[in-house]
Amino acid sequence: MPSDDARLGTGHSAWMDAFFASYYAHRPVNATFIGTRGHDHRLPDLSESGMGDLLADTTDLLRRTEGEPAPTSAPAKLDARLARGFLKIQDWELRSEHFQRGNPSLYTGEAVFGVMSLFLNHSAPLDERVEAATQRMEAVADLLARSRENVRAAPPAWTERAIRECDGALLFFTEGVEALAQAQGIDSPAFEAAARDAARAFSEHRAHLESDLLLRPSDRYAAGAEALDLYLREGHVLLQPAEEIVRYAEEQMAEAAAYLREHSADFGIATPTEVLAGLSDIHPEPEAYYARYEEVWDAVRRIADERALLTWPDFPIRYVPRPEWSRKAAPFLYFLFYRSPAAFNRPEVHDYLVMPLDPPAEADETRAFLRANNDSVIKLNHVVHHGGIGHHVQNWHAFRAESRIGQVAAVDCASRIAMFCGGTMAEGWACYATDLAAEAGALTPLEQFAEVHGRIRMATRTVVDVRLHRGEMSLDDAAAYYQAHAGMSAGAAHGEAVKNSMFPGAAVMYLTGTDAIHELRQEMMKRQGPDFELRSFHDTFLSYGSIPVTLVAEEMKRSADDAE
């Protein structure tokens, strides 16, 4: 007869199987990005009955955990806790007017990336992906019709974002699909016909958004203090109340701003703004543009190895221009340079899609392009934060985690990561990675100065996230706050505020995650003294996967206590 522990393990495993089965069935586009193939032909069912089924699954899964003994292994305990938190957040989202019943951008994003995902993820043979894409394109009209049924009023900025995504989708389903078919040798009349049907559906839907939904505005940008607390508590597993998080962020803003003012003179320049403007002057020449990404990636990896910072994955990045089929549509969409590789069925080499430098451009246009995509942008954003020490290294470690949720939570999907609970690890680690690169001597003094300014942006995001969703800021207030404190342009500030409004609690993850890692590292250094090894600390930390940093800290401290 199996032991009690064995029976509980089997019970928990079966419950997690049911949790993921429901997750993939109701989020088929996420399933494609994650690398599970069983739902590649489907778009999400966001009809009343489909959402009712998801709510019933949520209720049933939560009910089944009541009164049950906790699993005994540490990874299983973590998964049980995080899955319950995910379900509680999902329950709120399904009952609220903030997501399926209030945001038209949710539908447009799923519809276009449902198809794009199949060609950004190459885990299945091309003919299977073409067939799946055909079926998804045939389902686009129905998904957009569900948006018109469910979203009876919406915040104007969300509708405007959905209109913009319609513009991107129209470019993709016409010129983009034609370029895709030509580049990949797709010869399928059904595929071409389905693309025309999808384009027609998006054209009709755009007209509805512009002539109907925009005339039925809502001012419901805030999720509310109770909902925000739910995300912070059950998603990020943060113990501090929201007010304390804001106070801390404001302190960090003031401290960073004071540093910038004090150290501008180090560069012989009067103001931080003038110092930062100098970054644009340091950029590759046109003929060296693409090679610069690989050069910097190789240099950062060498430094990481020489300084024994962490175990670098045997999973190289290939920096390539965005494919032709995506170029016209991408500026209108949530189209990422670095999109997390699929957790399952991943490729041997991952393509990082950089901005293309298209000749023949006018000399002034080329110079402006290179100034915008300068050496600091390449190093800090595209190598350290995303393609190197940051997201790419963290993803590789996450895919090997014992936690099933930790393996997949931070995979990038149509509009956000697969599970909210992966946020403080994914973004906290990527921001911490830049601090680590500075420690290791990988950044110039000017790049380090820029990263202090980046800390102000992290802190302003935290303040806006909390205050907007608690109803203490309007959308316009949030945009003005970004302009005043983070130095953003009016357009960038508005876009950031809109994104914050759509995803409560998401912007908090950067500052809280980064600083929690620093705090844990200091704690472990004190505990271990001369035995502390940076590589060992980082490898152990990353081995838990994409789960809240607070939970990783609890586990690492518990393990240290057991070892004493």
N, C-alpha and C positions, 0 to 999 in steps of 0.2 A: 504494500500500500504506500502511495506517495506521502511524503511528510506534509505538514500544514504549509510550510514555506513553499514546497513545490506546487501544492494546489493553488496557493495564493499567486505564485508567479504565473502559473498557467491562466488563472482568472484575469490577472492584470494584462497579460499579453493578449488575451482574447478581447478584452475591453479596448485596448489600444488598436487592435486590428479593426474593430468596429468604428473607433474614432476616425482612423485614417480612411477607411472605406467611405464613410460619410463625407469626410473632407474632400476627397478626390472626386466623388460622384457629384458633389454640388459645386466644385470649383475645378472644372475640367481644364481651363486655361492654365491655372496654377499647376495642375498635374503635368501639363506639357512642359512648363518651365522647369519643374522639379525633375523631370526625366522619366516619369512613369507613363507608359504608352497606352494604357487601356482606354483612355478617354479623349484621345487626340482628335476624334471626329466630331466631338460635341462642343457646343457653347453652353454656358450655364442656363438653367431653367429658372428664370426670374418671374415666371407667372405667379399668380396668387397661390396656385396649388403647389408649384415648385418651392416657393418660399415657405409655404405651410409645411411641406415635407421636411425642409431643413429645420424649421422650428421644432417640429415633432422629434426629429433626431436629436436636437440639442437638449430638449427636455428629457428625453428618454436616457441619453447618455449621462446627464447629470444625476438623474434619479437613481441610476444603477450604481453610482458611487456612494450613495448615502448608506451609512451603517456598515459599509464593507471595510474589512481590515486593510490597512495600508500595505502596499508591497514592501518587501524587505530590502531589496538591493537599492543602492544609492541612485543609479540611473533611472530605475523604475519609479522611485519616489519622486524624482525630479519631473519625469514625464507625466505622472499622475497629477502633480500639482499644476504644471503648466497647461496640461490639457483641460483641466477644470477651469482654470483662469481664461483660457481661450474660449471655452463654451459660454462662460458668463458674459464675456464681451460680445460674443456672437449673438447671444440672446438679446442683449441691449440693442445691438445694431439692427436686428430683425424687427424689433418692436418700435424703433425710433423712426424719425423722419430725416435722419442724417445721412443714410446710405441708400439702400435699395428704393426707398419711397421718397427720397428727396434730392438725389444727386444724379442728374442726367449724364455726367461725365463717367460715372461707373459703367454705364451701358456702352457708351461709345468706345471707351478704353478696352473693355472686354471683347467687343466685336472686332476691332481692328487688330489687336494683339493676339486674339485667338488664331488668326491666320499668320501674322508675322512670326509668332512664337515658333511655328513649325519650320521656319527657314532661318531662324536665329539659333535654334537647337537642332543639331544634325544627327541626333542619336538614332533615328530610324532611317531606313533606306528611302531614297528620294521618291520612288513610286508610291510608297505608303504615305509619305507626307503630302504628296500631291493629291492623293485620294482623300485624305483627312481634311486638307485645306478646302477641297471642293465641297465636302459636306458642311464644313463650317461656314463657308461663304453662302451656301444655300440657306443656312439658318440665320444669317445676319438680319434679314427683314423681320423675322419673328422676334428676335431679341430687341431690336429697336422699337418694334410695336409695343413690347412689354414696357419699355421706358415711357412711351406716351400714355399707357394705361396707369402706370404706377406713380409717376412723378407729375402731380397735378399743379404744383407750384415749386419754385426753386429760387435760391439766392441768385441774383443776376450774374454775379461773377462766375458761379458754377455753370450756368447756362452758356455764358460766353466761352468758357473753357471747352464745353462740349461742342459748341459751334466750331471752334478752332480745331478740335479733334476730327470733326466731320470733314473739314477742309483737308487735313492730312490724310484721312481715310480715302477721300475721293482721289487724291493724287496717287495713293498707293494702289487702289483697286483699278486704276486706269493705266497710267504711264508706268507705275511701279511694277505691277504684275506683268505687264508686257516686257519690261526689262528683265525681270526675274525669269520669265519663261525663256527668253532668249539666252540669258547667261547660263542657265542650268539645263538647257535642252529639253524643256517641258513641252511636249506636243500632245495636248489634251483638249479637244473641243469642249468637254464638260467643264474643265478647269476655267477656260476662257469665258464660257457662258456664265458660270457661277460668279466670276469676278464682275462681269457686267451687271448681274443682278444685285450684287453687293453694292456696287457704285450707285445704282439706281435707288436702292434702299437708303443709302446715306444721303443722297441728294434730297429725297423726300423728307427724311428726318431733319436735315438741316433747315429746310423750309419751315417745318413745324416749330423747331426751337426758336427760330428768329421771329416768326410771325405770330406765334401762339405762346410758348412758354415764357419768353422774355416779357410778355405783357401780363404775366401772372407771377410777379416777383414775391419773394419771401425775404425777410430779414433774418432768417434763422441760420446765421453763420456759427453761432456758439452751440456746442454740444451740451453745455451746462456743467456746473461744478460737480454734481454727483457723478455724471458720466466721466468727467476727467479723472476724478478720484478712482473710478473703476479701472480705467486704463493704467493709471500710475500704480495702483495696488496689485491688480491681478495680471497686468501685462508686464510692466517693468519690475514689479515686486520692490517698489521703493517704500521705505518706511517714513520718510519725511513728508509732512503735510505740504500741500501745494504752496501755501504762503511762505514756508521756509525755503522751498526750492527757488522761489522768485527772489527772496532776499539774498540768498547765496549768489544767484546769477547776477544781480545788480552789483554786489560787492566785487565779483570777478570782472565785470565790465569796467568798473571804476579803476580797479587795480591795473588792468591791461592798458586802459587809456592813459593812465598816468605814466606807465612805463614808456609808451610810445612817445609821449610829449617829452619826457626826460631824455630819451635816447636818440631822438631825431638829430641832435647835434653831433652824434657819433659819425654821421655821414656828411657833416658839413652842410646840412639842410635844415631849414627853420621848422617845418611842420611835417607831421606824419604823412599827410596826403602827398606832399611833394616827394618824400622818401619813397613811398610805395609806387609813385608814378615811374620811378626809375626802373622798375622791374620790366616794363615793356620794352626798354631799350636793349635788353639782353635776350637775343633770340637767334635761332639758327638761320642760315641763309637758305633760300628756296631749295637748292639742290641737296641740302643736308637735313631738311625738315623731317622726313619719315625716319631716317636713320637715327635721329637724335633720340627718339623714344627708346629704341633698343639699346643705344649707348648708355643712356641714363639708367635703364633697368639693369643692365649688366653691372654698372658701377655700384648701384645700391646693393645688389646681391653680393658683390665682392665684399663690400663693407660689412654687411650683415654676417657673412661667413667669417671674415677676419676678426670681427669683434665678438663672435660667438653670441649673437643676439637671440637667435632662435633657429629651429630646423626649417630650412627653406624647402618647399615642396619640389618634387620632381614632376613639375606640371608647368611647363613654360607658357609664357604669353607671346602671342604674335601680334604686333601692332600693325594693323592694316587699315586702309581707308574704308570708310563706310561703303557698303556695296552700292552699286549704281541704283539698284531697285529701291533703296531706302532714302536716297538723298533728298528728293524733293519733299517727301512726306515727313521726314524726321523732325524738322524744326517745329512742326505743329503738334508733335506727340511726345509722350513720356518715353523718348527713345534714348537709352543710356549708352554712353561710351563703353563702360564696362558693365556688363550684365552678368550676374553670377552664373557660373557654369551650372549645368544641371547636376543636382546632387547624385543622381543615378544615371548610368549610361553616358558619362561625360566623355568628351573627346580627349585625345592625347595632348593636343595643343589647343589653347583657348584663344580665340580671336578677340582682340580689343579693337573696337571700331573708332578710329580717330577722325577728326574733321579732315576732309580731303582738301588738299591744296591743288586746285584745278587750273592747270595752264590751258589756254593762254589767258592769264588775267593781266589787267593793267598793272603797271609797276606800283602805283599808289595803293591799289587794292591788295596786291601781294604783300606790300610792306605792312599795311593795316592788319592783314590776316596774321602775319608772323608776330606782330606786336601783341595781338590778342592771344596767340598761342605761343607764348614766349617760353624761355627755359624754366622759369619758376612754375608756370602752369604745367608744363610737361613733368617736371620733377615732383612738385608737391601734390598735384591732383592726379595726374595720369599714372605716375609710377608709385610714389610712396603711399598715398591714400587709397588708390583703387587697385592698380595692377601689380603692386609689389608687396611690401611688408604689410600693408593694410588689408583690404578686402580679399585679395586673391590668396594670400597666405592663410588668412583666417578661414576662408571657405574650404580650403584644402584640408585643414585640420578638422573643421566641422563635419565634413563628409565621413570622417573616420570615428566620430564620437559614438559612445555607447548609447547616449540619449537619442531616441528616434526623432523626437522633436528638434533636438539640437542639430541633427543632420540637415534639416530642411527649412528651418524657420526663417533664415535670412536670405533665401533664394529670392531674387527680384522677379516680380510678376507684372501684371498689366499696369497696375497703378501704385502698388506698395509691395513690401516684402510678404512672403508667404504667411508668416505668423507674427503678430505684433511683438510677442515676447522675445524675438530675436534681435530687437533694435538696439538695446544698450550694448550688447556684445559687438554687433556688426559695426555700428557707427562709433561707439566708444573706442573700440580697438583701432579703427582706421584713423581716428583723430589722435589717439595715443601713439600710433605708429609714426606720426610726423614728429612728435616730441622725441621719440626714440631715435629717429633719424638725426635730429639735431644733436642729441647726446653723443651719437656715434661719429659726428663730424661730417655727415653727409650733406649738410645744408650750409650755404654761404651766410655770412652775417646779414645780408639783405633779405635772404629767404627766411632766416629766423625772425627777423623783424616783421616780415609779412605774416608769419604764423602767430605772432602775438595779436596782430589785427584779426586774424582768423578766429582767435579765441573770443574776441568781442562779438563776432558774428554768432558763434555758438551760444554765447550768453544771451544775446538779444533774441535769438530763436526761442530760448527757454522762457524768457519773460513774455514774449508775444503768445506763445502756445498756452501758457497758463492763464494769462489775463484775458485773452480773447475768448477762450472757452468758459471762463467763469463769468463772462458778460461784463468785464471791466474795461474792455477795449472794443471799439467797432472795427470793422475791416479797414476803414480809412485811417483810424487811429493806429492800427498795427502797421500799415504801410508807412505812415509818417514816422513812426518809431524807428523803423528800419532805416529810413533816410537820415534821420537825425543822429542815430547812435552807431549804425553799422556802415554808413557811407554808401548805401546802395542808391542806384539810380531810381527814378520814379517807377519805371517799368519793372525793374527787378524787384523792388520793394513790394509792389502790388502783386506780382506773381508769387513771391514767397508768402505773403499774407494769405493769398487764396489757398495755396497748398496747405498752410497751417490750419486754415479753417476747415478744410475737407477731412483732415486726419488728426483728430484730437490726440494729444499726448505724444505725437510722433517727433516733434522738434525738441522735446525735452531730452531725448535719448543721447544726443551728442555730448552735451556738457556733463550730465550725470554719469553717463557711461565712462567717459574719459577719466574723470576725476576719481571715480570708484576704482578704476584699475590702478591709478597712481597710489591711492590709499592702500590698496591691498598689497602692492609691491613694497611700500614702506613697512607695512606690518610684517610681511614675511622676511624682510631684511633684518628687522629687529629680532624676530624669533630665531632665525637661523644664523645670524652673525656671520662669522667668516666662512661658514658652509654654504652661504647663499650663492647660487649661480644663476645668472640672468637667463641663459638659454633654458635651463631646467625650469625656471619659474614660468617663462613664456610658453614653453611647450606644454607644461602641465595645465596652465590657465586655458590655452586654446583647445586642449583635448576635450573639454566639456561640451564643445560645440556652441551653436548659436542660441544660448539661453541667457537670462538676465545676469548681469555681472554680480549683482548682490547674491544670487544663489551660488555662483561659482566661488565667491569669496567665503560664503558659509561653509561650503564643502572643503575648500583648501585649508581653512582654519581648523575645521574639525579633524581633517587628516593630520595636520600638524600637531594638534592636541593628542591624538591617538599615538603618534610616534614619540612623544615626549615621555 
